[in-house]
Amino acid sequence: MAVKLKVKTYADVAVVELREKALDASNSEKFKNSITETLESHKKLVIDLSRVEFVDSSGCGALLSCLRQLGDREGELKLCGVQKNVQRLFELVRMNRIVDIYPTKDDALKGFQNQ
């Protein structure tokens, strides 16, 4: 079964809303498979994690895989809506230093405009 994603496009930016409570070992491979088409068709991507309450190392790896795939094509990844406990994990593993994290989807979209 695929992970629940909702994809909307704003100009040239794809916003992927992850509609799961967790991104972890149980679904990170499914997430990578589900997001492949979006990664291949867009260079600018925002992943909305506002519904995600838990991320483990597999989930971090899946997000880093997206970052790497976009980087290979000179694309960019931004995250938004990160809950406090997930934010703490990202800070612990220093993901916040390699991926731009914004409070809201609108802030993330503006982040692309301000470059």
Backbone torsions as a table, in degrees:
resi	resn	phi	psi	omega
1	MET	NA	135.3	-178.1
2	ALA	-75.9	161.3	175.1
3	VAL	-79.2	150.5	-179.3
4	LYS	-82.3	115.0	177.1
5	LEU	-126.1	144.3	172.0
6	LYS	-122.3	122.2	-177.2
7	VAL	-112.0	128.1	173.8
8	LYS	-126.8	146.8	178.9
9	THR	-112.8	131.8	176.8
10	TYR	-119.4	108.6	-174.1
11	ALA	54.9	-115.5	-178.3
12	ASP	-105.7	16.4	-178.4
13	VAL	-111.4	127.7	174.1
14	ALA	-92.4	131.3	175.3
15	VAL	-110.0	119.5	-178.5
16	VAL	-107.4	115.5	176.7
17	GLU	-94.1	118.0	178.5
18	LEU	-85.7	112.9	-175.2
19	ARG	-99.1	57.4	177.8
20	GLU	-134.5	156.1	177.4
21	LYS	-82.3	-21.1	-177.1
22	ALA	-140.8	150.5	169.4
23	LEU	-125.2	99.4	-172.5
24	ASP	-146.3	-166.6	-176.1
25	ALA	-58.2	-27.3	-178.0
26	SER	-73.2	-22.8	-175.4
27	ASN	-139.1	4.0	-175.3
28	SER	-65.2	-37.0	177.6
29	GLU	-65.9	-41.8	178.1
30	LYS	-62.9	-39.0	177.3
31	PHE	-60.1	-47.7	-179.0
32	LYS	-61.1	-40.8	178.4
33	ASN	-66.5	-40.6	-177.1
34	SER	-68.3	-30.3	-174.1
35	ILE	-94.9	-6.6	-175.9
36	THR	-54.0	-48.6	-176.9
37	GLU	-60.4	-42.2	179.4
38	THR	-65.2	-40.6	178.8
39	LEU	-63.1	-35.8	-178.0
40	GLU	-77.0	-24.4	-175.3
41	SER	-101.2	-5.8	-179.7
42	HIS	-135.3	146.8	175.6
43	LYS	-98.1	-21.5	-179.2
44	LYS	-116.2	124.5	-174.0
45	LEU	-136.7	135.1	171.5
46	VAL	-115.2	128.5	173.5
47	ILE	-107.3	118.5	-179.3
48	ASP	-89.7	113.6	-177.3
49	LEU	-104.8	21.6	-173.3
50	SER	-63.5	-23.1	178.3
51	ARG	-92.4	-8.1	-174.4
52	VAL	-86.6	119.9	-178.2
53	GLU	-99.6	-16.7	-176.1
54	PHE	-145.2	134.3	174.2
55	VAL	-133.7	135.6	174.3
56	ASP	-113.8	-169.8	-176.0
57	SER	-62.8	-33.0	177.0
58	SER	-65.0	-40.0	178.1
59	GLY	-65.3	-42.2	175.6
60	CYS	-60.0	-43.3	179.2
61	GLY	-60.9	-39.8	179.2
62	ALA	-64.5	-41.3	178.2
63	LEU	-67.2	-39.8	177.7
64	LEU	-65.9	-33.1	176.0
65	SER	-62.6	-41.7	176.0
66	CYS	-61.1	-45.8	179.7
67	LEU	-58.7	-44.4	-178.7
68	ARG	-65.0	-45.0	180.0
69	GLN	-62.2	-41.5	177.6
70	LEU	-67.4	-41.6	179.8
71	GLY	-61.1	-34.8	177.8
72	ASP	-61.6	-26.1	-179.8
73	ARG	-110.3	21.7	-179.0
74	GLU	57.4	34.2	176.2
75	GLY	-96.3	-178.2	-177.3
76	GLU	-140.1	147.4	177.4
77	LEU	-121.6	136.0	172.7
78	LYS	-130.9	147.9	177.1
79	LEU	-111.8	151.6	175.7
80	CYS	-145.6	163.8	175.8
81	GLY	66.4	29.5	-176.5
82	VAL	-76.1	123.8	179.5
83	GLN	-72.4	159.1	-172.6
84	LYS	-54.1	-46.9	-177.5
85	ASN	-67.5	-33.4	176.5
86	VAL	-71.4	-40.3	176.9
87	GLN	-58.2	-41.7	179.0
88	ARG	-61.3	-42.3	177.5
89	LEU	-62.0	-46.4	-179.3
90	PHE	-59.3	-38.3	178.4
91	GLU	-69.4	-38.6	179.4
92	LEU	-61.6	-43.9	-178.9
93	VAL	-94.1	6.3	175.5
94	ARG	64.6	24.6	175.7
95	MET	-64.9	-28.3	-179.6
96	ASN	-65.5	-12.7	177.9
97	ARG	-89.4	-17.9	-177.5
98	ILE	-114.0	-13.1	177.6
99	VAL	-126.8	132.5	176.3
100	ASP	-72.2	128.8	-179.5
101	ILE	-118.4	127.8	-178.0
102	TYR	-119.9	151.6	-179.5
103	PRO	-66.0	-38.2	-176.3
104	THR	-131.2	165.5	177.0
105	LYS	-61.1	-42.7	-179.7
106	ASP	-61.6	-40.1	177.7
107	ASP	-63.4	-40.9	179.8
108	ALA	-64.5	-42.5	178.0
109	LEU	-62.8	-40.7	177.0
110	LYS	-63.5	-32.0	178.1
111	GLY	-58.9	-32.6	176.8
112	PHE	-74.5	-34.9	-178.9
113	GLN	-70.6	-29.0	-174.2
114	ASN	-87.6	20.1	-178.1
115	GLN	-100.4	NA	NA
